[in-house]
Amino acid sequence: MKADINSIKGDDNSFKISVNSVQFNEAEWVYTSRVIKPNNSTQNLALDFEFDGEDENKNKFVQATLKNTLRIALIKNQQAIQKLIDENQNLRVNIGTDNDFYTQRSKLEELGLEITTESLKKLPKMGHTNTTLEKVNKTGLGSSAAMVTSLVGAVLAYFGVIGVKNRELSEEDKQLVHNISQLSHCSAQGKIGSGFDVSAAVYGTHIYRRFSPSVIEQAMELSAEQAEKLLEVVDPKNKKFNSVVQKINLPPGTMLRLADIQAGSNTPSMVSKVLKWRKDHEKEAQQLWNSIDEYNQSVVEVWHELNKLCLQDRDGYYSALSKCSLLAARCWNKDICANGSATDDSVEMNTVVALGKLYATSLAIRRLMREMGERCGVPIEPQSQTQLLDRCLDSPGVCMAGVPGG
């Protein structure tokens, strides 16, 4: 996901922002921003912000993001925004997204290409979808969160609030982008979600614990004149914004594959049903939650263990991966460990055992997720998906499988 910003000549003392999502039909939104002086103050300026169109054409994610980010930019670098107004400049933002955020099956069929990963590589980057944002089929990778995060970063960088050096941000600047993005995404949704999709857009692969919801509940309703309070909330030094990010890497020699089924679930509706069940059956739900959490933590521990095993003996580690890649996971212990093809207590043997643990843990997590779905009446892993995942796990070299978001 990327957002490019450039200035164009304006014609009055306010400035307009035109946002164009270049891969979609009917995807341009224009906003007017004007600096106001509450109580005729010349020191504490505020930013008024409105959409130049009909309410039904609003993009709530773009609007919430620009409103919050521009108000922070005004406080952090008032001169840059004032200069834009003094020179009668407007802003134009072009947003582009990676093809992987949207299903490409119809595009491949249109071009006469096979439905394969290799065919996807032949498509032009950030290709046009030939449809509207409302009708596009998403793959469920968090496109809204990625857009919000990119737009926050682009606006802050344009106005000099954050510094980009060698395409990298300092940890403090990343935290500022993260905090504003979380606030904007929650404001657009009208609720506080898990926050993981925004965090992943900022930090990449990691283990995540969400911030306390109370930190941004009130900030979601702050007015233009309360921008200083907004900054207090999203400030990287605000200890109340207590999300935890722990970097983690996939074990060497492994990869994660996403299957595009060209359809998705109504995630908010499903989540609402699960949360209602959890509220109505608190003790029962908590026991299930704790069990799932224990298995999830086990996955993290095994990933760390595999990374250490590779560092300890790279050859032995990759020898284990090579042997496991030829067999279905259910056969690893029987055909590799039990028959002595790997030396006892060697890195090779311990790697096979660890991979087997991942396989068993994956099955346990799926079982518990299906149980949760049955209890709350939500198809978290429907039968059709169960059959597909079981078939995947019967393929040589596959050690984990699951429904995204489950």
N, C-alpha and C positions, 0 to 999 in steps of 0.2 A: 504494500500500500504506500502511495506517495502523494504529497500535495505540493504543487508548485505555486508560488505567488509572484505576481508582477504588478506594477502600478501603471495606471492609465490616466489620462488627463480628465479632471472633473470640472464642474461648472458652478459650484457653490461652496459655502463654508463648512458644510458637513462632508462626509465621504461615504461612498457606497462600496459595498463588497459584493462582488458577483462570484458565486461558487458554481462551478460546472463539473459534473461527474461525467467525464468524457466518454465513458463506455456505455452510456444508457440514453435512451430516447427520453425527451421531456424531463431532463435532469439538470435544470439550472435554477438557482435561487438567488435573488437579489435582496440585499439588506441595506438599510440606511443607518449610519452611526453618526451621532453628533455629541460633542462634548458639551456638557451643561455645567453651570456653576450654582450649586445649591446655596441658597441664602446669599447670592452674589459674591461668594468666596472665590478668590483667585488662587488659593492654595489647594483646597480640597475639591478637585474637579471630579465629575462623574461622567459616565458614558451612557447615553440613551441609545436604545437599539431596537429596531423594528423591521419586520418583514414587509417588503414591497410587493405584496400579492395577496391572493385569496387564502383564507385559512385552510381550505381543503388541499391546497398545494404546498403547505409547509413541509419542510424536512426537519423534524424535531431534533434529530441528532446534530445536524449542521448548526441549527439555530442555538441550541443550548451550548454547544462547543464554542462558537464564535462569541456569544454573549459573555461567557465566563472568562475566556482567554483574553479578549480585548479589554475587559475591565482590569484584569491583572496587568496587562501590558501598559495600560494607562498609568497605573500606580508605579510600576517598575521603571518605565521610560516614557514619561509624559512628553518629553521634547520630541520624540520620534513621531508620536501620533499628532502632536500639534503641528509639526513640520508638514505632515501629509495634508492636513487641513489647510494650512497657510498656502501651500503650493497647488491647491485645488486638484489633488490626486485622488483617484479611486483605486481599489484593489480588485484584481481578478485572480481567483484561485481555481486551478485545475486539479481535480482529484483523479488518480488512476489506481486501479487495483490489480493484483496478481490474478491470473486466470484461475488459479486453484480455489479461489473463493466461490466460484460459480461452476455449475456443472457444464461440461464441454461436450457432452455426448451428441447433441444435435449438430454442433459445429463440426465434429469429426465426421458424422454421417453426411453432412452437406458437402464436405470436401472429399468424400469417398475414402476416408482413412479408417483403419481398423481401430476398434475401441481398446487401445493399449496405452501404457505409460509412454512408450516410445513415440506414439503418434501425438500425444499431448505436447511433447518437446518441439514438434514441428509447427505448432500454432504461434502466430505472432504474439509477442508479449503485450499484456493489457489490451487484448482484442475486444472489439465492440460486441456487445451481447445481442444487439438487434431487438431489444425489448426495453420495457421500463423497469425501474428499480423495484416497483411493487410486484411485478410478474416474474422476475428472474428466479430461477431455481438455484438456491444456495447449497453449498456443501457442508455448512455448519461449522466453519472455521473461525467465526467471530468477525465477520466483515464490518459490522457496525462499530465494534470496539476498535478495530484496526483503523477505520476511517477517522474516528474521533481522536485517537492518539496521534495519527499523522497530522491532522489538522491543528491540533494543539501545538505540536512541535514546530510545524511550519510557521504559524503565526508568532510564536514566541521567538523563533530564530529571526524572522523578518524584522521584528521590532527590536532586536538586540537584547532580549531578555535572557536568552540562553546562548551559549557559544558552542558552535560545532567545529571541532578540530579533528581533521583526518576522519571525517564521517562518524565521529564518536562524541558522546556527551559525558560530562563529569557525572559522578554519582548523584551529586546534589541537583544538577539540572534534570537528570532522569527522574528523580523523585518528584520534582516540581511538575514535570510533564505527566507523570503517573497520577499525582494527586488531583490535578485539574481535570484530567481525562476521566478519572473515577467519578468525580463530582458531576461532570457534564453528562456522562453516560447514564448515571443514576437519575439525573434530572430529566433526561429525555425519556427514559423508561417509566418515570413516575414512581419508582421504587428502588430499593437498594438490593442488588443481586449479589451473586458470589464475588464479582469483581475479578475473577481469574482471567477472563478473556482480555480485559484491559491490561492487566498485569503481564500477561503473556505477550501482548503487543509491544510492551515496553522492554521487558527483560528477557524474552525468549524462554527456553526450557528451564523450568524451575519448580520447586516445591513451594506452595503458597498457603499462607494463612491470612484470611481477610481482616481488614481493619474493623474496629468497633463501629457499627452503623451510626451510633450517636454522633460521631465526629462530623458527619456531613448532613444529617437530617435537617438541621436548622439552616445550614448554608444553602440548601436547595431552594429556599424561599427568600433569600436576601435581595433587596432592591438595589437599583443602580447607585444610590447614595451610600450603600453599606459595603462598598468595594474593599475598604480597609479590613472589615471583618472577614470578607471572603479571602483576602490574602492571608490573614491569620490562620484560617482553616487549612489552606493548601500549602502553606509555607513548609518547605522540607524540614525545618527545625521543629515543627509542631509534633511533639511526642504523642499526642492523642491520635494522630494518623498512624496507627500502630500495626499496619500490615507487615507481614514477614515474608521475605523472599530469600530462598536458599537455592543457589545454583546447583544443577545436577546435569549429568551427561548420560546419554544412552551408553550401555556397555559397548566397548569397541567391537566392531565386526557385526553389530546388529543394526537393524533399521526398522523404522515405523512406516507402515503403509496405511493409507486411507482409501477405503472403497467408496466410490461415488455411486450411490444407488438412484440418483436423479429424483430423489424425493426426501422429504423431511417430516419431522413431527412438529406439532404445535407446542414448542417447548414451554412457553409461559403457562399454557393451560395445564400441561402435565405436571409442571412444578407446583402449581397452585393446588392440585389435587393431592400430591404427595405431602405438601406442607399442612394441608387441612387434616389429612390422616395422622400426621405426626403430632399435631396439636390435640386431636381427639383421643389418641392412644399413646400418650406421652411415654409411659414406662416401657411398653412393648416396642415402640419406635426407637427409643434410646438404646435399648439392648441391641437392636439390629444395626443401628448407626455405629455403635462402639465396635461391633464385630467387623463391619466393613472397614472401619478406620484401622483396626489392627492389621487386617490383611493388606490394606494400602500401604501402611508403614512397612510391612514385610517386603513388599515390592521394592520400596526405596532401599531398604537394607541390602537386599540381594543385588540390586544395581551397583551399590557402593562396593559390595564384595567382589563382583565381577570385574569392576574397574581395577581393584587392588590386585586381583589374580593376574590380570594382564600385565600389570607393572612388574609383578613378581617373576613371571616366566612367560614371556610373550609367545614363544614357540609352543609350549605346552597348552597355553590358553587357546591358541588358534587351531591346534591339533584337535582339541575337544570340539570347537565350533565346526570344524570340517567333518568330524564323525557325526555330530548331531544334525548337520545339514542334510544328511543322507537318509534320515529316519524320521518318522512321526514322533512327536514328543512322548507319547505314551509308551514308546519302545526304548527310550534312552536308558533307563535304569536296567532293564532286563537285558538288552542287547549290547550295551557298552560297559556298564558297571559290573553287572553280575557275571558276565562271561570272561572278565579279566582282560579286556582289550585296552583298558586304561589302568595304569599302575596305582595301587592303593596309596592314599594320602599324597598324591602328586597334584600339581596345579591342574593337570589335565583331568584327573578324576574329580577334584573339587569343583572344577568348572562345570562338568557334566551334572554333578549333584545340584549345584546352584541353579543351573538352567532348568533342571527337573522341578526344583522348588518353585521357580517362576511359573511353570506350567500348572502345578497343583494349586498355587495361589490364585492364578487367573480363573481356574474352574470354580474355586470357592467364592471369589468375588461375584462371578456371574450367578452362581446359585443364590447368593444372598440378595442380589439385585432383582432376580426373578421373584424371590419370595416377597420382597418389598412391593413389587409391582402387583402381585396377586392380592396382597393384603389391602392395598389402597385402590385397586381397580384401574391401574394404569399400565399399559403395555410397554414397560421399560425394556424388556427383551421379548418381543413377540415370537411366536413359534417359528415363523418364517426366518427370523434372524437367528434363532437358535440353530436351526438346520444349517444355515449358511456358515455360522461361526464354527460349528462342529466339523463341517467339511473343511474349513480352513485349517483347523487344528489337526486334521488327518493328513495334511500336506507335510512333506519332509521339511524340517528346519523351522517350523512355526511353533513358538513356545507360549504366546499369549494372544488372545483375541477378545474383543468386547464391542459393545455398542457405544459409539461416541457419546459422551455426556453421562453415561451410566456410571 
